């Protein structure tokens, strides 16, 4: 069986200006590799760990619990004087945001988003030199993972991943076989289709309609991370909603209108090019077997191991959706570790974070949940069969698109709210009303109101 091997850290040098605030509300990734042994020497010095009890929060999904339970147990065996109380929350995004607003945050938390608004408000403890100095952070972590973890020259979060949204293409090979279809020539060898027109043509072959109802999407892309598709299309059309120099955003633009029109066109049952059911999330359609292909991200591959372990699928990179453009996508600092400024036991909290962010631990966690590791030394060989979809393949082939990743606007002080609340809500409203102009004007107005509030807070 032909196999290919790549390093887990896939980008030799990222030319991004930055991500994610990780695409805030991720669909869960899947169980993966066993955590590396905790307690190994790490950057920031050695010595006896401090004593005390700390509370650690993260999200309640099978892959997260499957990784953190043994990782924390190993940490406590190595550090018997530190008691870690871990709490998992199913609606973690809301829980953490509400806790920080109420001053009831835990000692340590994982966070998926940019942290500049919390840092500005004085709610976070800065990363101490004993864990990572500023120079260490810049030398050991990819630039793309750091932009939204820093405020006024100080880092307040140690990133575990570079989060990318919507640059991947997953194909349900079981459905193709059932339909008597095969992958187009060159997709396996080239890690995906060479153009949007080629992808669209195949997606139309795989779309099934009953009257005006889509019963099988050829390519599902609607809802759940499609705000990332929207901003990617703005970039691919030659525009940019970000205006850091003037501390504003621009969505009421010709490029943004083209992006919105593109998204509505291929989900309109009356359009001859329709390929997507707009009634449910794309990941849900793929899991249900009512979408032959789905636009996703590397962590979609991780999720399938839990949600559809028997599915035979393939993973590729999306081509540029706009002819003549590079395949720009959203890529930013995603999941990472923060310590509350109100923690009663900061030494123990930072000792825990230090050992969770060694290259070994970050590499193990990233592979376990299907993320791209943020630490340059978090290397692990990824052996995979190019003819079969897997977490290993998803991480390996994603190296080709990271150079086109853009961060989502750390200067706004809350890019997660901008993209995953304001933009998401207006896109959903746009689907209901078909009114693109109002949606764009509203997301620009609300985005700039948010920025002004954040800067003057």
Secondary structure, DSSP 4 states (H G I P E B T S, - for coil): ---EEEESS--SS-------STTSSPPP----SPPPPTT---TT--SPPPPEEEEEEEE--HHHHHHHHHHHHHHHHH-TTEEEEEEEETTHHHHHHHHHHHT---SEEEESS--HHHHHTT-BPPPPTTT--HHHHHHHB-GGGTGGGEETTEE--EE-EEEEES-EEEEEHHHHHHHT--PPTTHHHHTS-SSHHHHHHHHHHH-EEETTEEEEBSSB--SSSHHHHHHHHHHHTT--SEEGGGTEE--SSHHHHHHHHHHHHTT-TTSTT-----SS-HHHHHHHT-BSEEEE-HHHHHHHHHH-TT--EEEEEPPPSSTTS---EEEEE-SEEEEBTT-S-HHHHHHHHHHHTSHHHHHHHHHHHT-EESBTT---EEEE-TTS--HHHHHHHGGGTGGGEE---GGGS-HHHIIIIIIHHHHHHHHHH--HHHHHHHHHHHHHHHHHHHHH-
